Amino acid sequence: MWALADSPPWAGADMTDRELAARMCSGCPVRAECLEVELRTAGATTLGVWGGLSADDRRALYLLWAQRGDRGPRS
């Protein structure tokens, strides 16, 4: 774990947004829920890293997710 005064372990690395998002969120126990919240609230206007995906990846996913239909709880 890194302290607030330290740089996060991914800072300064030459990674793509996709690689950075995956690294930041690896091992997160609420990754799927995080992604669902962002798709529901921000939709196509998403920014940042949510659910282990970059903004570009979530925008592409949103188009498919929006066509999915039912937004009720999953069984």
C-alpha positions as CSV (number, residue, x, y, z in Angstrom):
1,M,0.0,0.0,0.0
2,W,1.3,3.5,-0.8
3,A,1.0,6.5,1.5
4,L,-0.7,9.7,0.3
5,A,2.7,11.5,0.2
6,D,4.0,8.8,-2.2
7,S,3.2,8.5,-5.8
8,P,0.9,5.6,-6.7
9,P,2.8,2.6,-8.1
10,W,1.4,3.3,-11.6
11,A,2.4,7.0,-11.7
12,G,4.9,7.9,-14.4
13,A,4.7,4.5,-16.2
14,D,4.2,4.4,-19.9
15,M,0.9,2.6,-20.0
16,T,-2.1,2.9,-22.2
17,D,-5.3,4.1,-20.6
18,R,-6.6,0.5,-20.9
19,E,-3.6,-0.9,-19.1
20,L,-3.7,1.8,-16.4
21,A,-7.4,1.1,-15.7
22,A,-6.8,-2.6,-15.4
23,R,-3.9,-2.2,-13.1
24,M,-5.6,0.3,-10.9
25,C,-8.7,-1.9,-10.4
26,S,-7.1,-5.3,-10.3
27,G,-8.3,-7.3,-7.3
28,C,-11.1,-4.8,-6.5
29,P,-14.0,-6.8,-5.0
30,V,-16.6,-4.3,-6.3
31,R,-15.3,-3.9,-9.8
32,A,-18.5,-5.1,-11.5
33,E,-20.7,-3.0,-9.3
34,C,-18.6,0.1,-9.9
35,L,-18.9,-0.4,-13.7
36,E,-22.7,-0.8,-13.4
37,V,-23.0,2.4,-11.4
38,E,-21.0,4.3,-13.9
39,L,-23.0,3.0,-16.9
40,R,-26.2,3.9,-15.1
41,T,-25.2,7.4,-14.0
42,A,-22.8,8.7,-16.6
43,G,-23.6,6.7,-19.7
44,A,-21.9,7.9,-22.8
45,T,-20.4,10.9,-21.0
46,T,-18.2,8.8,-18.7
47,L,-14.8,10.0,-17.7
48,G,-11.9,8.5,-15.6
49,V,-11.5,4.9,-14.5
50,W,-14.5,2.9,-13.4
51,G,-14.9,-0.8,-13.1
52,G,-11.4,-1.5,-14.5
53,L,-12.2,0.0,-17.9
54,S,-10.9,3.2,-19.6
55,A,-13.4,5.9,-20.6
56,D,-13.1,4.9,-24.3
57,D,-13.8,1.2,-23.4
58,R,-16.8,2.2,-21.3
59,R,-18.3,4.4,-24.0
60,A,-18.1,1.5,-26.5
61,L,-19.6,-0.8,-23.9
62,Y,-22.4,1.7,-23.1
63,L,-23.8,1.4,-26.6
64,L,-24.3,-2.4,-26.1
65,W,-25.3,-2.0,-22.5
66,A,-28.0,0.5,-23.4
67,Q,-29.5,-1.9,-26.0
68,R,-29.6,-4.7,-23.4
69,G,-33.0,-3.6,-22.2
70,D,-34.0,-4.8,-18.7
71,R,-32.1,-2.9,-16.0
72,G,-33.6,-4.9,-13.1
73,P,-31.6,-6.7,-10.5
74,R,-29.7,-9.8,-11.7
75,S,-30.6,-13.2,-10.2
